[in-house]
Amino acid sequence: GTGKQMAVEDITEIKRGFSTPVLERAGLKAEGAGRKADDAQLYVSVVSDTRSLDMQLASVQERDALERGFRALLAFQTARLLRSRDQKGAEEVGEEEGEVGAFPGDFF
């Protein structure tokens, strides 16, 4: 992506806590300023090779819900990419055999 954008296909992982370089530094500063180390449990980060989107939520339940949503998005994106790759491979085989078509049940 460019600027402050992060494309879904660029996301490499979802992390909890003070688990990115920026949050690791912030966590050390927070502990030095008397904040609770438990604050780390309120963070979730969406990570790519070039940046991270670090978020602090109001509760562990909110963090869990957001994390589940991002993980579902990644699973959907991965499945979509695999179907696309499989379909392309099948079309190449179909072209050789004279048949081209989508897989049954492939709605995307």
Phi, psi and chi 1 to 4 in degrees:
 res  aa     phi    psi   chi1   chi2   chi3   chi4
   1 GLY       -  170.4      -      -      -      -
   2 THR  -115.5  156.6   59.6      -      -      -
   3 GLY    58.2 -130.8      -      -      -      -
   4 LYS  -101.0   23.3  -63.2 -147.6  178.0 -124.9
   5 GLN   -96.5  154.1  -60.6  174.5   -7.5      -
   6 MET  -138.3  114.1 -176.1 -174.5  -57.3      -
   7 ALA   -74.1  147.4      -      -      -      -
   8 VAL   -55.5  -40.7  173.5      -      -      -
   9 GLU   -68.8  -12.4   57.1  -93.3   11.9      -
  10 ASP   -88.4  -12.8  -67.7  -19.5      -      -
  11 ILE   -70.2  127.9  -62.5  171.8      -      -
  12 THR  -104.1  -27.6   57.1      -      -      -
  13 GLU  -166.9  164.5   61.0 -175.5  -42.4      -
  14 ILE  -117.5  130.0  -51.5  -62.1      -      -
  15 LYS  -125.5  153.7  -67.1 -178.3  165.6 -172.9
  16 ARG  -107.5  156.9  -70.2 -177.4  178.7 -177.8
  17 GLY    76.9 -165.5      -      -      -      -
  18 PHE   -81.1   68.8  -64.7  144.6      -      -
  19 SER  -111.4    5.7   56.9      -      -      -
  20 THR  -114.6  159.6   63.7      -      -      -
  21 PRO   -54.2  -41.8  -28.4   36.2      -      -
  22 VAL   -64.0  -45.8  170.0      -      -      -
  23 LEU   -72.9  -30.7  -73.5  179.5      -      -
  24 GLU   -60.5  -44.6  -74.1  172.3   -1.0      -
  25 ARG   -65.0  -42.9  -71.6 -169.5  -60.2  -86.4
  26 ALA   -64.0  -38.3      -      -      -      -
  27 GLY   -63.9  -41.4      -      -      -      -
  28 LEU   -64.3  -41.3  -67.5  174.1      -      -
  29 LYS   -65.8  -40.4  -72.0  179.9 -174.8  175.2
  30 ALA   -62.7  -45.5      -      -      -      -
  31 GLU   -63.6  -37.1  -71.5  177.9   14.4      -
  32 GLY   -66.9  -26.6      -      -      -      -
  33 ALA   -91.3    7.0      -      -      -      -
  34 GLY    89.7    6.3      -      -      -      -
  35 ARG   -75.6  157.2  -70.9 -179.5   57.7 -160.1
  36 LYS   -73.9  141.2  -64.0 -179.4  -73.7 -178.8
  37 ALA   -64.5  -23.0      -      -      -      -
  38 ASP   -63.1  -18.3  -71.5  -15.4      -      -
  39 ASP   -57.7  -26.7  -72.4  -13.7      -      -
  40 ALA   -58.3  -31.6      -      -      -      -
  41 GLN   -69.5  -10.3   69.5 -178.6  -14.6      -
  42 LEU   -91.7    0.2  -60.5  176.5      -      -
  43 TYR  -103.5  143.6  -75.3   83.6      -      -
  44 VAL  -137.7  142.5   64.3      -      -      -
  45 SER  -128.4  136.8  -60.8      -      -      -
  46 VAL  -100.3  121.8  178.4      -      -      -
  47 VAL  -118.1  136.8 -179.1      -      -      -
  48 SER  -123.2 -179.0   75.9      -      -      -
  49 ASP   -67.3  -23.6  -71.8  -23.0      -      -
  50 THR  -111.4  -15.3   57.3      -      -      -
  51 ARG  -163.8  176.1   62.3  175.3  -52.7 -174.2
  52 SER  -138.6  152.8   66.1      -      -      -
  53 LEU  -111.7  107.0  172.4   60.9      -      -
  54 ASP  -101.5  127.7  -56.2  -49.5      -      -
  55 MET  -128.3  136.2  -63.8  164.9  -85.1      -
  56 GLN  -104.3  128.0  179.6 -176.5   15.9      -
  57 LEU  -105.3  165.8  -73.5  -62.4      -      -
  58 ALA   -75.3  -25.0      -      -      -      -
  59 SER  -149.8  165.2   68.6      -      -      -
  60 VAL   -64.1  -36.2  170.9      -      -      -
  61 GLN   -63.0  -41.7  -67.8   78.4   15.6      -
  62 GLU   -64.8  -42.5  -75.3 -176.8   16.5      -
  63 ARG   -59.7  -45.3 -173.8 -136.7   43.5 -144.8
  64 ASP   -62.2  -42.7  -71.1  -12.4      -      -
  65 ALA   -64.1  -43.7      -      -      -      -
  66 LEU   -66.4  -41.9 -172.1   63.4      -      -
  67 GLU   -61.2  -44.4 -179.4 -178.4    9.9      -
  68 ARG   -60.5  -40.6  -81.3 -168.3  -55.1  -87.9
  69 GLY   -62.8  -45.0      -      -      -      -
  70 PHE   -66.4  -39.0  -81.9  118.3      -      -
  71 ARG   -66.0  -38.0  -70.0 -170.5 -173.9  -77.4
  72 ALA   -65.2  -40.9      -      -      -      -
  73 LEU   -61.1  -43.3  178.2   63.1      -      -
  74 LEU   -65.2  -40.5  -76.7  178.7      -      -
  75 ALA   -64.0  -42.0      -      -      -      -
  76 PHE   -62.7  -46.2  173.4   80.1      -      -
  77 GLN   -62.8  -42.7  175.7   69.0    9.0      -
  78 THR   -63.0  -45.7  -60.4      -      -      -
  79 ALA   -62.1  -40.8      -      -      -      -
  80 ARG   -63.7  -42.8 -169.8  174.1   73.8   94.0
  81 LEU   -65.7  -40.3  -70.8  172.0      -      -
  82 LEU   -65.5  -42.1  -70.6  173.3      -      -
  83 ARG   -62.4  -41.8  -84.6 -165.9  -50.9  -86.5
  84 SER   -62.9  -43.8  175.1      -      -      -
  85 ARG   -66.3  -43.1 -175.7  173.6   42.0 -164.5
  86 ASP   -63.4  -42.0  -71.6  -13.0      -      -
  87 GLN   -65.3  -41.0 -174.3  172.0   -3.3      -
  88 LYS   -61.4  -43.0 -176.8  178.0  178.9 -171.4
  89 GLY   -63.3  -39.9      -      -      -      -
  90 ALA   -67.5  -37.8      -      -      -      -
  91 GLU   -65.5  -38.2  -72.3  173.1   -5.2      -
  92 GLU   -64.4  -40.8  -71.1  172.3    1.6      -
  93 VAL   -66.5  -42.9  169.1      -      -      -
  94 GLY   -61.6  -37.3      -      -      -      -
  95 GLU   -62.8  -38.6  -71.8  170.6    2.5      -
  96 GLU   -67.2  -34.7  -67.1  171.4    7.2      -
  97 GLU   -94.1   -4.9  -62.6  174.1    1.6      -
  98 GLY    87.9   12.0      -      -      -      -
  99 GLU  -125.5  131.2  -62.1  177.5   13.5      -
 100 VAL  -130.8  133.0  177.6      -      -      -
 101 GLY  -176.6  165.8      -      -      -      -
 102 ALA   -84.4  159.5      -      -      -      -
 103 PHE   -72.4  143.0  -71.4  107.5      -      -
 104 PRO   -59.0  138.0  -19.3   28.7      -      -
 105 GLY    82.9    3.0      -      -      -      -
 106 ASP   -91.3  100.4 -169.2    1.9      -      -
 107 PHE   -93.8   -3.0  -58.4  111.4      -      -
 108 PHE  -110.6      -  -58.8   98.9      -      -
